[in-house]
Amino acid sequence: MLLSSIIISFNGLVIRSIEFADNWTVIFYRALSFSIAVFLYLVFMYGKNVFRQIQQIGLSGYCAGSLLGASNICFIFSITTTTVANTVFTISLIPFMTAILAFFILHEKVLPITLYTMLVALFGVVIMFYGAFQIGEIRGNILALITAICFSSFTVFLRWNKTIDMLPCLLFSGLVAMVASFLLKTGPIYVSLHDLLLCFLLGGLMSGLVNCCFIFSARHLFSTEVTLFFFIEIALSPIWVWLFLQELISRNTLIGGSIILISLLIRSIYLIFIPDRSV
């Protein structure tokens, strides 16, 4: 988890380093390399039964893959229309949105500490959105919010079908993103070698490796411990683009993002060290 969190924190920096490719081109080649990486992993895991495993995810798996594909598309458009900090701080709401959706759809219990943390985090989001509205970057924040909603819905689909190996839906998410970019992009999907390598770095190596690391490590960690590693990506992503590309963080983003991070940290520490989790 430590390795995957550090690797994925470079997402924003790599996207910022793409020179000429537009968003739909980046989405296409990122999804292509990601799909190849996931398919090779599935072949490694299931061998000649790989296509049977892909078919068994059913309609729920295809819905989950579609949501993940939409989430990845919105993420790319968000991070290219606002600051990396605005995007990652907004999508840090994913654990809370997932808890709320799971409560209403799956009737999973939501602890009071989660509700309190959600209220505090929403206050931080309002501060960030207000700052983005003032400088005309609200579109990127809204796209980041849609990213979080789609990913949370994807997670609920996984929980709904927890008895089924839903790993193949990652492959379908890549196909959804590829088809969407192919249909919606105007003009040829041309890309320079420099940008192509960065897209393959984003999809095939970074996203592919991170998903594999997550799958293996999640078997040995409690879910509350996993959330602590989530802070590494959120904290490091804005630092890399500031350090290498001098992308500054606005005051509202810094204040709102800090509120979100602190609320997340308090909740994670509470869930780990407080034995009675019914309060």
Secondary structure, 3 states (H helix, E strand, C coil): CHHHHHHHCCHHHHHHCCCCCCHHHHHHHHHHHHHHHHHHHHHHHHHHHHHHHHHCCHHHHHHHHHHHHHHHHHHHHHHCCCCHHHHHHHHCCHHHHHHHHHHHHCCCCCCHHHHHHHHHHHHHHHHHHHHHHHCCCHHHHHHHHHHHHHHHHHHHHHHHCCCCCCCHHHHHHHHHHHHHHHHHCCCCCCCCHHHHHHHHHHHHHHHHHHHHHHHHHHCCCCHHHHHHHHHHHHHHHHHHHHHHHCCCCCHHHHHHHHHHHHHHHHHHHHHHHCCCCCC
